[in-house]
Amino acid sequence: MKQTWKKILGLTLAAAMTLGLAACSQQKEAGGGEDADGDDTIVLGTSADYAPFEFHKMVDGKDVIMGSDISLAQKIADDMGKELVIKDMDFNSLLIELDNGTVDFVIASMAPSKERAEQVDFSEPYEYSQVGCLVRTEDADKYPTVESLEGKSIAAQTGSNLETIAKEQMGGSTLVSLAKVPDLIMQLKTGKVEAVLMDVDTALGYLAQGDELTMVDYGLHVDEDGLAVAVKKGNSQLLEKINATVKEVRDSGQMEKFKEEAAAEAPEEE
């Protein structure tokens, strides 16, 4: 199983090209407004700890936020003729900040669950995710099934759809929720939890760093609504423009190119 995942990663990285960095205007104050039409900037809310979707990297001595989701955000800004401003925060704060108007839109590998759709409006899906589960390699034979983890501690990111999947499909396990993905991995490596749920693309980045972790396929059901861009409830004008860009990058295959580029640029996970 592990060799297969690494082979997939190798093929992805081999096809990758250098990710453009001119896109990102980092860490300015927000203020785009509900439709962002009265301002030269548009403010993205994200949680940049989830490579290859969004992550930090030092480039020429500067901390740059990049990733496939960020490339999509930049394309949206470019299509609107605006400068992209990025606000990085905990994942579970994103929709609160969107509702408060401190960000104009959110892209953070977010699935449009029914509960979230009651708070905000979502675009058409820009891609579809798969759920992976990481365990320590030494324990891979010990935890071959969901049932084998009953009574054990498992972890997922706070506020993510993976939390919901863990609760609904791994109810016999004890869920540990943390805001930052690197903290989840540390909990796993230090033996405080037995498994961590995350998107397959993100899990592959951790597998590439060595043999300490292994991905196990538990056949967990994934919501078929995919990943989408969030805007403030009722902001139909902005949503229409975002949907036009989403359709273009998805149908043209550009979203896959964004992912390949991001995989090549992602820093090694600690």
C-alpha positions in Angstrom: 0.0 0.0 0.0 2.7 2.5 1.0 4.8 1.8 -2.1 1.7 2.5 -4.2 1.1 5.9 -2.6 4.7 6.9 -3.0 4.6 5.9 -6.7 1.6 8.1 -7.1 3.4 11.0 -5.5 6.5 10.4 -7.6 4.5 10.6 -10.8 2.8 13.8 -9.6 6.1 15.5 -8.7 7.7 14.5 -12.0 5.0 16.2 -13.9 5.1 19.4 -11.8 6.3 22.8 -12.9 7.5 25.7 -10.8 4.6 27.5 -9.0 4.2 31.2 -9.9 4.8 33.4 -6.9 3.8 36.8 -8.4 0.3 36.0 -7.4 0.3 36.6 -3.7 0.0 39.9 -1.8 0.7 38.7 1.7 -0.8 39.7 5.0 -2.4 43.1 4.3 -5.4 44.4 6.1 -8.8 43.3 4.9 -11.5 45.6 3.6 -12.8 44.3 0.3 -16.4 44.6 1.3 -19.3 42.3 0.4 -18.9 42.4 -3.3 -15.4 43.7 -3.4 -16.2 45.9 -6.4 -15.5 49.2 -4.7 -11.9 48.3 -3.8 -8.8 47.4 -5.7 -8.2 44.4 -3.5 -10.0 41.2 -2.7 -9.3 39.4 0.6 -8.9 35.7 0.8 -9.3 33.8 4.1 -7.4 30.5 4.3 -5.7 28.2 6.8 -2.2 27.7 5.4 -1.1 24.5 7.0 -2.5 22.0 4.5 -0.1 21.3 1.7 -0.4 21.1 -1.2 -3.6 23.1 -1.0 -2.2 26.0 1.1 1.1 26.3 2.9 3.9 28.7 4.0 7.3 28.6 2.3 10.4 30.9 2.6 11.2 32.3 -0.8 14.1 34.7 -1.1 14.0 35.3 2.6 10.2 36.1 2.6 7.4 34.0 4.1 5.1 33.3 1.2 1.7 31.5 1.3 1.2 29.3 -1.7 -0.5 26.1 -2.9 -3.1 25.0 -5.4 -6.0 26.8 -3.5 -3.9 30.0 -3.5 -3.3 29.7 -7.3 -7.1 29.4 -7.7 -7.6 32.4 -5.5 -5.1 34.4 -7.6 -6.9 33.4 -10.8 -10.2 34.6 -9.3 -8.5 37.9 -8.3 -6.9 38.3 -11.8 -10.2 37.6 -13.5 -11.7 40.4 -11.5 -8.9 42.8 -12.0 -8.0 43.0 -8.3 -5.0 42.5 -6.1 -5.2 39.4 -3.9 -4.7 39.9 -0.2 -4.3 36.8 2.0 -5.4 36.4 5.6 -4.1 33.2 7.3 -6.0 31.9 10.3 -7.2 28.7 12.1 -9.5 26.7 9.9 -12.4 26.9 12.4 -12.2 30.7 12.3 -12.7 31.1 8.6 -16.4 31.2 8.3 -16.7 33.5 11.3 -14.4 36.0 9.6 -16.3 35.6 6.4 -19.5 36.4 8.1 -17.9 39.4 9.9 -16.7 40.8 6.6 -13.0 40.8 7.3 -12.4 38.5 4.3 -14.3 38.4 1.0 -14.0 34.7 0.2 -12.6 31.5 1.7 -10.6 28.8 -0.1 -9.2 26.2 2.3 -9.8 22.7 1.0 -13.3 23.2 2.4 -16.2 20.8 1.7 -19.7 22.5 1.5 -21.5 20.5 4.2 -25.1 21.1 5.0 -24.3 22.9 8.2 -21.8 25.2 6.5 -24.2 25.9 3.7 -26.6 27.3 6.3 -23.9 29.9 7.2 -22.4 30.8 3.9 -22.9 30.4 0.1 -20.6 28.0 -1.8 -19.4 27.9 -5.4 -19.5 25.0 -7.7 -16.9 22.4 -6.7 -13.4 23.0 -8.0 -12.2 19.5 -7.3 -13.0 16.4 -5.3 -11.1 15.1 -2.3 -10.3 11.6 -1.0 -9.8 10.7 2.6 -6.6 9.0 3.8 -5.7 7.7 7.2 -2.2 7.8 8.5 -0.8 5.4 11.1 2.7 4.6 12.4 4.3 2.1 10.0 5.1 -0.2 12.9 1.4 -0.4 13.7 0.0 -0.8 10.1 -0.6 -4.5 10.6 -2.2 -3.8 14.0 -4.8 -1.4 12.6 -5.9 -2.8 9.3 -9.6 -1.9 9.6 -11.8 0.8 11.2 -13.0 -1.8 13.7 -9.4 -2.4 14.9 -9.3 1.2 16.0 -12.3 0.9 18.3 -11.4 2.3 21.7 -8.3 4.0 20.4 -7.7 7.7 19.9 -7.8 9.1 16.4 -7.3 12.7 15.3 -8.7 15.2 12.8 -8.5 19.0 12.2 -10.9 21.1 14.1 -13.9 22.2 12.1 -13.0 20.1 9.1 -15.3 17.6 7.3 -12.8 14.9 8.5 -14.1 15.5 12.0 -17.6 14.7 10.8 -16.3 11.6 9.0 -14.5 10.4 12.1 -17.6 10.9 14.3 -20.0 9.2 11.8 -17.9 6.4 10.5 -15.4 5.7 13.3 -17.7 6.2 16.2 -16.0 3.4 18.2 -12.8 5.5 18.4 -12.1 8.5 20.6 -11.7 11.7 18.5 -9.0 14.2 19.2 -9.5 17.5 17.4 -6.6 20.0 16.9 -6.5 23.3 14.9 -3.2 22.7 13.1 -2.3 19.7 10.9 1.4 19.5 12.0 0.1 19.2 15.6 -2.0 16.2 14.5 1.1 14.5 13.0 3.1 15.2 16.1 0.4 13.5 18.2 0.6 10.5 15.9 4.4 10.3 15.9 4.6 10.6 19.7 2.0 7.9 20.3 -0.7 10.1 21.7 -3.1 9.0 18.9 -3.2 5.9 16.8 -4.4 7.4 13.5 -4.9 10.8 11.7 -7.5 11.5 9.1 -6.6 13.9 6.3 -7.0 14.5 2.6 -5.0 12.0 0.5 -3.0 14.7 -1.3 -1.9 16.2 2.1 -1.1 12.7 3.5 1.1 12.0 0.5 3.3 14.9 1.5 4.0 13.4 4.9 4.6 9.9 3.4 7.3 11.4 1.1 9.4 12.4 4.1 10.3 8.9 5.3 9.1 5.5 6.4 7.8 6.5 9.8 4.1 6.7 8.6 1.9 4.6 6.4 -1.5 5.4 4.8 -4.2 2.8 5.3 -7.3 2.7 3.1 -10.3 2.2 5.4 -12.9 2.8 2.7 -14.3 5.8 4.5 -17.1 7.5 2.6 -16.4 10.9 1.3 -19.1 13.6 0.7 -19.5 13.8 -3.1 -20.0 17.6 -3.0 -16.3 18.1 -3.4 -14.3 21.2 -2.4 -15.7 24.7 -3.0 -15.1 28.4 -2.5 -17.2 30.1 0.3 -18.6 33.7 0.2 -20.8 35.6 2.6 -24.4 34.5 2.6 -26.4 36.4 -0.1 -23.3 37.7 -2.0 -24.6 36.5 -5.3 -22.6 39.0 -7.4 -19.2 37.8 -6.1 -20.3 34.2 -6.3 -21.3 34.5 -9.9 -17.8 35.8 -10.8 -16.1 33.0 -8.8 -18.2 30.3 -10.4 -17.1 31.5 -13.8 -13.4 31.1 -12.9 -14.0 27.8 -11.1 -15.7 26.4 -14.2 -12.9 27.5 -16.4 -10.0 26.1 -14.3 -11.9 22.8 -13.6 -13.0 22.1 -17.1 -9.7 23.1 -18.7 -7.6 20.9 -16.4 -5.8 24.0 -15.0 -6.8 23.0 -11.5 -4.8 19.8 -11.9 -1.8 21.8 -13.1 -2.1 24.0 -10.0 -1.9 20.9 -7.8 1.1 19.5 -9.7 2.9 22.8 -9.3 2.0 23.0 -5.6 3.2 19.5 -4.9 6.6 20.3 -6.5 6.9 23.5 -4.3 5.6 22.2 -1.0 8.3 22.2 1.7 9.2 19.0 3.6 6.8 18.4 6.4 8.3 18.2 9.9 
